[in-house]
Amino acid sequence: MKPPPFDYYAADCVEAAVRALADAGGDGKIIAGGQSLMPMLNFRLLRPSILIDINRIPDLSYVHDDGDEIRIGPLTRHRTLETSDIIAKQFPVLHEAMGYVAHLAIRNRGTIGGSLSHADPAAELPMMSLLLDARLEVQSPSGRRTIEARDFFLGALTTALEDGDMLVEVRLPKLPEGAGWAFEEVARRSGDFALASVAVIMCSDGDTISDLRIGMMGVGETPMRATEAENILAGQRYSETAVAAAVNAIRVAVEPNTDLHASADYRRHLVGFLAQQALSKAWDRSRRAPR
């Protein structure tokens, strides 16, 4: 299939891209890697009047250690995150997750800004941004503002971005020293969208869970944080009984869809199983981490 007709504009700066988006009145789309956009155009699921290419804008691809946080440019390719020494050191859970993103050819072209703006509920990067308490910097014709990841994803393929908004930077606060982590995902084939996935960040103080984050995807219209399960476990001694209560809270909280790949009941069972595995691995890593 071929895409519908559209105008094309190659922006040479962020301001020009934002201005072109605003002038399109909600009928324009940014193209960077195009790994999600082009298939949707080819299937006529989108019919924008103009595509604004941002690949020629300098200095939008980077991973910088800025002291208390890591700053990532929106044109940073998935493969760059996967191979970055900074990401591997500061966010090993993100480093692990990037290897599950589609296939190598797609990771070589797809961008972090594109994945977050596309907001597919079965994509790894939106869940990672939620798990890691990302702050998303957005440029509009009226200026720049920050949107917390927890406020960014509104529904399937729907974000808080408004007409004329462009995601221009992702900021990730560094994790506490000694934080354990785990990432668990099940897909029918390597590179397929996940049937369900769970990621965990956990800190321990002796036999007690001192801090906990649980992210999930593939089991709702947006990536999710398992806040009830986090509240059950945080501040408690790690035990099979406590983990079982948290897993039950996760299964109650999710509202997965039934589709040709899996039933809602199967996804609900699966996310609980993955959470149990992830919690166990994160706990072990937190206990082994240097202090």
DOSE-960727 format. One record per residue: residue in one letter; z, y, x of N, C-alpha, C in turn. Coordinates in steps of 0.1 Angstrom, whole numbers, padded with zeros to 4 digits, always signed. Layout:
BEGIN
AZYXZYXZYX
...
% end
This chain:
BEGIN
M+0000-0012+0008+0000+0000+0000+0000+0013+0009
K-0005+0023+0003-0005+0036+0010+0004+0046+0003
P+0009+0056+0011+0018+0066+0004+0010+0076-0004
P+0016+0083-0013+0009+0093-0021+0006+0105-0011
P-0002+0114-0015-0006+0125-0006+0006+0135-0004
F+0007+0141+0007+0018+0150+0010+0013+0160+0021
D+0019+0171+0022+0017+0181+0033+0026+0176+0044
Y+0023+0181+0056+0030+0177+0068+0033+0190+0076
Y+0046+0191+0081+0050+0202+0089+0059+0197+0100
A+0055+0201+0113+0062+0197+0125+0071+0209+0129
A+0084+0208+0126+0093+0219+0129+0097+0219+0144
D+0098+0231+0150+0102+0232+0164+0116+0236+0166
C+0124+0238+0155+0138+0242+0156+0145+0238+0143
V+0158+0237+0144+0165+0234+0132+0163+0244+0121
E+0163+0257+0124+0162+0267+0114+0149+0266+0107
A+0138+0263+0114+0125+0261+0108+0125+0249+0098
A+0131+0238+0103+0132+0226+0094+0139+0229+0081
V+0151+0236+0083+0159+0239+0071+0152+0248+0062
R+0145+0258+0067+0137+0268+0059+0126+0261+0051
A+0119+0251+0058+0109+0244+0051+0114+0235+0040
L+0126+0229+0042+0132+0221+0032+0136+0230+0020
A+0142+0241+0023+0146+0250+0012+0133+0255+0004
D+0122+0258+0011+0110+0263+0005+0104+0252-0004
A+0107+0239-0001+0101+0228-0009+0109+0227-0022
G+0120+0233-0024+0127+0233-0036+0132+0219-0041
G+0136+0211-0031+0141+0198-0034+0130+0187-0034
D+0118+0191-0031+0106+0182-0031+0101+0179-0017
G+0110+0182-0007+0106+0179+0007+0115+0168+0013
K+0110+0161+0023+0118+0151+0030+0116+0152+0045
I+0128+0150+0052+0127+0150+0067+0123+0137+0071
I+0114+0136+0081+0110+0124+0088+0114+0124+0102
A+0121+0114+0107+0125+0113+0121+0120+0099+0126
G+0128+0089+0123+0123+0075+0127+0113+0070+0116
G+0116+0073+0104+0107+0069+0093+0109+0054+0089
Q+0119+0047+0094+0121+0033+0091+0125+0030+0077
S+0131+0039+0070+0135+0038+0056+0125+0046+0047
L+0121+0058+0052+0113+0067+0044+0099+0061+0042
M+0092+0056+0052+0079+0052+0050+0077+0040+0041
P+0085+0030+0041+0084+0019+0031+0086+0024+0017
M+0095+0034+0015+0097+0039+0001+0084+0048-0003
L+0078+0054+0007+0066+0062+0003+0055+0052+0000
N+0054+0041+0008+0043+0032+0006+0044+0024-0008
F+0056+0023-0012+0058+0016-0026+0059+0027-0037
R+0056+0039-0034+0056+0050-0043+0069+0052-0050
L+0080+0049-0043+0094+0051-0048+0097+0066-0046
L+0091+0072-0037+0092+0087-0034+0079+0093-0034
R+0078+0106-0039+0066+0113-0039+0069+0128-0035
P+0073+0130-0022+0076+0143-0018+0063+0151-0016
S+0064+0164-0018+0052+0173-0016+0050+0176-0001
I+0060+0174+0007+0059+0178+0021+0069+0169+0029
L+0064+0165+0041+0073+0158+0051+0075+0168+0062
I+0088+0170+0066+0091+0179+0077+0095+0170+0089
D+0087+0170+0099+0089+0162+0111+0099+0169+0121
I+0110+0163+0124+0119+0170+0133+0119+0164+0147
N+0110+0155+0150+0110+0149+0163+0107+0158+0175
R+0101+0170+0172+0098+0179+0183+0109+0189+0185
I+0119+0188+0177+0130+0198+0179+0138+0193+0191
P+0140+0201+0202+0147+0197+0214+0162+0195+0211
D+0168+0187+0220+0183+0186+0220+0190+0181+0208
L+0183+0172+0200+0189+0166+0189+0192+0151+0191
S+0190+0146+0203+0193+0132+0206+0203+0132+0218
Y+0215+0128+0215+0225+0128+0226+0238+0121+0221
V+0246+0116+0230+0259+0110+0228+0268+0117+0239
H+0277+0126+0234+0285+0134+0244+0300+0131+0241
D+0307+0129+0252+0321+0128+0252+0327+0142+0253
D+0334+0146+0242+0338+0160+0242+0353+0161+0242
G+0360+0152+0249+0374+0152+0250+0381+0144+0239
D+0384+0150+0228+0391+0143+0217+0381+0136+0207
E+0368+0138+0209+0358+0133+0200+0345+0130+0207
I+0337+0122+0201+0324+0119+0205+0314+0126+0196
R+0305+0134+0202+0294+0141+0194+0281+0134+0195
I+0274+0131+0184+0262+0124+0184+0251+0132+0177
G+0240+0134+0183+0229+0141+0176+0222+0133+0166
P+0216+0139+0156+0210+0132+0145+0197+0124+0149
L+0190+0128+0160+0178+0121+0164+0182+0109+0174
T+0194+0107+0176+0198+0096+0184+0194+0083+0178
R+0187+0075+0185+0181+0062+0180+0193+0051+0179
H+0191+0042+0170+0201+0031+0169+0202+0024+0183
R+0191+0022+0189+0192+0014+0202+0200+0022+0213
T+0199+0035+0212+0207+0043+0221+0222+0041+0219
L+0226+0041+0206+0240+0038+0203+0244+0024+0208
E+0235+0015+0206+0238+0001+0209+0240-0001+0224
T+0233+0007+0232+0234+0005+0247+0242+0016+0254
S+0248+0025+0246+0256+0036+0252+0269+0031+0258
D+0271+0034+0271+0284+0031+0277+0296+0038+0270
I+0293+0051+0266+0304+0059+0259+0308+0052+0246
I+0298+0048+0238+0301+0041+0225+0308+0028+0228
A+0303+0020+0238+0310+0007+0240+0324+0009+0244
K+0327+0019+0252+0341+0022+0256+0350+0027+0245
Q+0345+0037+0238+0353+0044+0229+0353+0038+0215
F+0342+0032+0211+0341+0026+0198+0335+0012+0198
P+0342+0002+0204+0336-0011+0205+0332-0017+0192
V+0338-0013+0181+0334-0019+0168+0321-0013+0164
L+0317-0001+0167+0304+0005+0165+0294-0002+0174
H+0297-0004+0186+0288-0010+0196+0285-0024+0190
E+0295-0032+0185+0292-0045+0180+0283-0044+0167
A+0286-0035+0158+0279-0034+0146+0264-0031+0148
M+0261-0023+0158+0247-0019+0160+0238-0030+0163
G+0243-0041+0169+0235-0053+0171+0230-0060+0158
Y+0237-0056+0147+0233-0062+0134+0224-0054+0126
V+0220-0042+0131+0211-0033+0124+0197-0038+0125
A+0192-0044+0114+0177-0048+0113+0173-0055+0125
H+0161-0051+0131+0155-0058+0142+0153-0048+0153
L+0151-0053+0166+0150-0044+0177+0139-0033+0175
A+0128-0037+0170+0117-0026+0168+0122-0015+0159
I+0130-0018+0149+0135-0008+0140+0146+0000+0147
R+0155-0007+0154+0165+0000+0161+0159+0010+0172
N+0148+0007+0177+0141+0016+0187+0137+0029+0181
R+0134+0029+0168+0129+0041+0161+0138+0047+0152
G+0146+0039+0145+0155+0045+0135+0166+0054+0141
T+0170+0064+0134+0180+0074+0139+0193+0074+0131
I+0203+0078+0137+0216+0078+0130+0216+0089+0119
G+0209+0100+0121+0208+0110+0110+0201+0105+0098
G+0190+0097+0101+0182+0092+0090+0190+0081+0082
S+0197+0072+0089+0205+0062+0083+0216+0068+0074
L+0223+0078+0079+0234+0084+0071+0228+0091+0059
S+0217+0098+0061+0212+0106+0050+0205+0097+0040
H+0200+0086+0044+0194+0076+0034+0205+0070+0026
A+0217+0067+0032+0229+0062+0025+0226+0049+0017
D+0220+0040+0024+0219+0026+0018+0232+0019+0018
P+0237+0014+0007+0251+0009+0006+0252-0004+0014
A+0241-0010+0019+0241-0023+0027+0237-0020+0041
A+0238-0007+0046+0235-0004+0060+0248-0002+0068
E+0247-0005+0080+0259-0005+0089+0265+0009+0092
L+0256+0018+0095+0260+0031+0100+0268+0039+0089
P+0264+0039+0077+0273+0046+0067+0287+0040+0066
M+0288+0027+0067+0302+0021+0067+0309+0025+0080
M+0302+0025+0091+0309+0029+0104+0314+0043+0103
S+0306+0052+0097+0310+0066+0097+0323+0067+0088
L+0324+0060+0078+0336+0060+0069+0348+0054+0076
L+0346+0043+0083+0357+0036+0090+0362+0045+0101
L+0353+0052+0108+0357+0060+0120+0360+0074+0117
D+0362+0077+0104+0366+0091+0099+0356+0102+0105
A+0343+0099+0104+0333+0108+0109+0334+0122+0102
R+0330+0132+0109+0328+0145+0104+0313+0148+0106
L+0306+0151+0095+0292+0153+0095+0289+0168+0094
E+0282+0173+0104+0278+0187+0105+0265+0189+0098
V+0264+0198+0089+0252+0200+0080+0248+0215+0082
Q+0235+0217+0084+0229+0230+0085+0221+0233+0072
S+0223+0245+0066+0216+0249+0054+0211+0263+0057
P+0203+0269+0048+0198+0283+0050+0210+0293+0050
S+0221+0289+0044+0232+0299+0044+0242+0297+0055
G+0240+0287+0064+0249+0285+0075+0252+0270+0077
R+0263+0268+0085+0267+0254+0089+0280+0251+0082
R+0282+0238+0078+0294+0234+0072+0297+0219+0076
T+0309+0215+0074+0313+0201+0078+0317+0194+0065
I+0312+0181+0064+0315+0172+0053+0321+0160+0059
E+0333+0157+0054+0340+0144+0058+0332+0132+0053
A+0331+0122+0061+0324+0110+0057+0328+0105+0043
R+0341+0106+0040+0347+0101+0027+0341+0108+0015
D+0336+0121+0018+0330+0129+0007+0315+0129+0007
F+0309+0122+0017+0295+0124+0019+0286+0114+0010
F+0291+0102+0008+0284+0092+0001+0288+0092-0014
L+0278+0095-0022+0281+0097-0037+0277+0085-0045
G+0267+0078-0040+0261+0067-0048+0251+0060-0039
A+0244+0050-0045+0234+0043-0037+0222+0053-0035
L+0219+0055-0022+0209+0064-0017+0211+0078-0021
T+0224+0082-0023+0227+0095-0028+0239+0101-0020
T+0237+0113-0014+0247+0119-0006+0251+0133-0011
A+0260+0139-0004+0264+0153-0007+0254+0164-0002
L+0243+0159+0005+0233+0169+0010+0226+0176-0002
E+0225+0189-0001+0218+0196-0011+0204+0200-0006
D+0196+0206-0015+0183+0210-0012+0184+0220+0000
G+0176+0218+0010+0177+0227+0022+0187+0223+0032
D+0195+0212+0030+0205+0207+0039+0199+0198+0049
M+0203+0199+0062+0199+0189+0072+0211+0185+0080
L+0213+0172+0082+0224+0167+0090+0221+0170+0105
V+0229+0177+0112+0226+0182+0126+0236+0176+0136
E+0247+0170+0132+0256+0164+0142+0266+0155+0135
V+0269+0144+0142+0280+0135+0138+0291+0136+0148
R+0303+0138+0143+0315+0139+0152+0325+0127+0149
L+0328+0120+0159+0337+0108+0157+0350+0110+0165
P+0361+0112+0159+0374+0113+0166+0377+0100+0173
K+0382+0102+0185+0385+0090+0193+0396+0081+0187
L+0395+0068+0189+0405+0059+0184+0418+0060+0192
P+0430+0056+0186+0442+0055+0194+0441+0045+0205
E+0449+0048+0216+0449+0038+0227+0454+0024+0221
G+0448+0014+0226+0453+0001+0222+0448-0004+0208
A+0439+0003+0202+0435-0001+0189+0427-0014+0189
G+0430-0024+0181+0422-0036+0180+0411-0033+0170
W+0401-0042+0170+0389-0040+0161+0383-0053+0158
A+0375-0053+0148+0367-0065+0144+0355-0061+0135
F+0344-0068+0136+0333-0065+0127+0328-0079+0123
E+0327-0081+0110+0322-0094+0104+0311-0091+0094
E+0300-0099+0095+0289-0097+0085+0282-0110+0083
V+0277-0111+0070+0269-0123+0067+0256-0118+0060
A+0245-0123+0066+0232-0120+0060+0224-0134+0060
R+0214-0135+0051+0207-0147+0050+0200-0151+0063
R+0194-0140+0069+0187-0142+0082+0191-0130+0091
S+0190-0132+0104+0193-0122+0113+0183-0110+0110
G+0189-0098+0109+0182-0086+0106+0180-0083+0092
D+0183-0092+0083+0183-0089+0069+0195-0080+0065
F+0194-0073+0053+0205-0066+0048+0217-0075+0046
A+0229-0070+0048+0241-0078+0047+0244-0081+0032
L+0248-0094+0030+0253-0097+0017+0267-0091+0015
A+0274-0090+0026+0287-0084+0027+0291-0082+0041
S+0299-0072+0044+0304-0069+0058+0317-0062+0057
V+0325-0065+0067+0339-0059+0068+0341-0055+0083
A+0347-0043+0084+0350-0038+0098+0365-0034+0097
V+0372-0036+0108+0387-0033+0108+0390-0026+0121
I+0398-0015+0120+0405-0009+0131+0420-0011+0129
M+0428-0016+0139+0442-0019+0137+0450-0016+0150
C+0461-0010+0148+0471-0008+0159+0483-0015+0156
S+0490-0020+0166+0502-0028+0164+0514-0021+0172
D+0526-0023+0167+0538-0019+0174+0547-0031+0173
G+0547-0039+0183+0555-0052+0183+0548-0061+0173
D+0556-0066+0163+0550-0075+0153+0546-0067+0140
T+0545-0054+0141+0542-0045+0130+0529-0039+0131
I+0522-0038+0120+0509-0031+0119+0512-0016+0118
S+0509-0008+0128+0513+0006+0128+0502+0015+0122
D+0490+0011+0122+0478+0019+0117+0467+0009+0113
L+0460+0012+0103+0450+0002+0098+0439+0010+0090
R+0427+0005+0093+0415+0010+0085+0406-0002+0083
I+0402-0003+0070+0393-0014+0066+0381-0009+0059
G+0369-0011+0065+0357-0006+0059+0349-0018+0053
M+0341-0016+0042+0334-0027+0036+0320-0021+0032
M+0310-0030+0032+0297-0026+0027+0290-0038+0020
G+0280-0035+0012+0273-0045+0005+0280-0050-0008
V+0291-0044-0011+0299-0048-0023+0301-0037-0033
G+0293-0026-0032+0294-0015-0041+0283-0006-0040
E+0283+0005-0047+0272+0015-0047+0272+0024-0034
T+0284+0024-0027+0285+0031-0015+0293+0023-0005
P+0293+0026+0008+0303+0020+0017+0317+0023+0012
M+0326+0015+0015+0340+0017+0009+0350+0015+0020
R+0362+0022+0018+0374+0019+0025+0383+0011+0016
A+0390+0001+0021+0399-0007+0013+0413-0001+0013
T+0414+0010+0006+0427+0018+0007+0439+0010+0002
E+0437+0003-0009+0449-0005-0014+0453-0015-0004
A+0444-0023+0002+0447-0033+0012+0453-0026+0024
E+0448-0014+0028+0454-0007+0040+0469-0004+0037
N+0471+0001+0025+0485+0005+0021+0494-0007+0021
I+0489-0019+0017+0497-0031+0016+0502-0035+0030
L+0493-0034+0040+0495-0039+0053+0502-0029+0063
A+0498-0016+0062+0503-0006+0071+0518-0005+0071
G+0525-0006+0083+0539-0006+0084+0546-0019+0081
Q+0538-0030+0079+0544-0043+0076+0543-0052+0088
R+0551-0062+0089+0549-0073+0099+0537-0081+0095
Y+0529-0084+0105+0517-0092+0103+0521-0106+0100
S+0516-0111+0088+0519-0124+0084+0507-0129+0075
E+0506-0142+0074+0496-0148+0065+0498-0143+0050
T+0511-0142+0046+0514-0138+0033+0509-0123+0030
A+0512-0115+0040+0507-0101+0039+0492-0100+0039
V+0486-0107+0047+0471-0107+0048+0465-0112+0035
A+0471-0123+0029+0466-0128+0017+0467-0118+0005
A+0478-0110+0005+0479-0100-0005+0469-0089-0003
A+0466-0086+0009+0455-0075+0012+0442-0081+0008
V+0439-0093+0011+0426-0099+0008+0424-0099-0007
N+0434-0103-0015+0434-0103-0029+0431-0088-0035
A+0437-0078-0029+0435-0064-0033+0421-0060-0030
I+0415-0065-0019+0401-0062-0016+0392-0068-0027
R+0394-0081-0031+0385-0087-0040+0387-0080-0054
V+0398-0075-0057+0400-0068-0070+0393-0055-0070
A+0393-0048-0058+0388-0035-0057+0373-0034-0057
V+0366-0044-0052+0351-0043-0051+0344-0046-0064
E+0332-0040-0065+0324-0042-0077+0310-0045-0073
P+0307-0057-0067+0294-0060-0062+0284-0063-0073
N+0271-0061-0069+0261-0064-0078+0256-0078-0077
T+0250-0084-0087+0243-0096-0087+0228-0093-0085
D+0221-0099-0075+0207-0098-0073+0201-0111-0069
L+0189-0111-0065+0182-0124-0061+0188-0130-0049
H+0196-0122-0041+0202-0128-0028+0215-0135-0031
A+0223-0129-0040+0237-0135-0042+0242-0129-0055
S+0252-0137-0060+0258-0133-0073+0270-0123-0069
A+0275-0116-0079+0286-0107-0077+0298-0116-0073
D+0300-0127-0079+0312-0136-0076+0311-0141-0062
Y+0300-0144-0057+0298-0149-0043+0302-0138-0034
R+0296-0126-0036+0299-0115-0027+0314-0111-0027
R+0320-0112-0039+0335-0109-0040+0343-0119-0031
H+0339-0132-0033+0345-0142-0024+0343-0140-0010
L+0330-0137-0006+0326-0135+0008+0333-0124+0014
V+0335-0112+0007+0341-0101+0014+0356-0104+0017
G+0362-0111+0008+0376-0115+0011+0377-0124+0023
F+0368-0134+0024+0368-0143+0036+0365-0135+0049
L+0356-0126+0048+0353-0118+0060+0364-0109+0064
A+0371-0103+0054+0383-0095+0056+0394-0102+0063
Q+0396-0115+0059+0406-0123+0065+0403-0125+0080
Q+0391-0129+0083+0387-0131+0096+0388-0118+0105
A+0383-0107+0099+0384-0095+0107+0398-0090+0110
L+0407-0091+0100+0421-0087+0102+0427-0096+0113
S+0424-0109+0113+0430-0117+0123+0425-0114+0137
K+0412-0111+0138+0406-0108+0151+0411-0094+0156
A+0412-0084+0147+0417-0071+0151+0431-0071+0155
W+0439-0079+0148+0453-0081+0152+0455-0087+0166
D+0447-0097+0169+0448-0104+0182+0443-0094+0193
R+0433-0086+0190+0428-0076+0200+0439-0065+0202
S+0445-0061+0192+0455-0050+0193+0467-0055+0201
R+0470-0068+0200+0482-0073+0207+0478-0075+0222
R+0466-0078+0225+0461-0080+0239+0457-0067+0246
A+0456-0056+0239+0451-0044+0244+0461-0038+0254
P+0456-0032+0265+0466-0026+0275+0473-0014+0269
R+0485-0012+0272+0493-0001+0267+0495+0010+0277
% end
